[in-house]
Amino acid sequence: MARHLEANGIATVVMGCAKDIVEHAAVPRFLFSDFPLGNSAGKPQDVESQALTLELALRLLETAPGARTTMQSPLRWSEDASWKLDYNNIAQMSPEELARRRAEFDKQKEIARGNRAA
């Protein structure tokens, strides 16, 4: 999508957490946040991290020296990098936690189906 927009004169910045995947896609400008997937705009419920992330994205849009430019956010999910081993790692979850998450996921799918039907 970014390449299509760029080809039509609209500058883009992709914000993401999967550095290897997004860089492989060769997007024009990429703001990488070393956060869990789904959190590329900052920490949930953390307006300061979200505002800084937006500021960095706009700065990248302004200053990128060329195509395929990656900027890394200075923000950290946690001072302890062990979250990368534990975050949503099903091998670290109890059967009860897995069942709870599955039930929540199924509930969200039902809500989405209802919204789609409406």
Rosetta blueprint (number, residue, H / E / L):
1 M L
2 A H
3 R H
4 H H
5 L H
6 E H
7 A H
8 N L
9 G L
10 I L
11 A L
12 T L
13 V L
14 V E
15 M E
16 G E
17 C L
18 A L
19 K H
20 D H
21 I H
22 V H
23 E H
24 H H
25 A L
26 A L
27 V L
28 P L
29 R E
30 F E
31 L E
32 F E
33 S L
34 D L
35 F L
36 P L
37 L L
38 G L
39 N L
40 S L
41 A L
42 G L
43 K L
44 P L
45 Q L
46 D L
47 V H
48 E H
49 S H
50 Q H
51 A H
52 L H
53 T H
54 L H
55 E H
56 L H
57 A H
58 L H
59 R H
60 L H
61 L H
62 E H
63 T H
64 A L
65 P L
66 G L
67 A L
68 R L
69 T E
70 T E
71 M E
72 Q E
73 S L
74 P L
75 L L
76 R L
77 W L
78 S L
79 E L
80 D L
81 A L
82 S L
83 W H
84 K H
85 L H
86 D H
87 Y L
88 N L
89 N L
90 I H
91 A H
92 Q H
93 M L
94 S L
95 P H
96 E H
97 E H
98 L H
99 A H
100 R H
101 R H
102 R H
103 A H
104 E H
105 F H
106 D H
107 K H
108 Q H
109 K H
110 E H
111 I H
112 A H
113 R H
114 G H
115 N H
116 R H
117 A H
118 A L
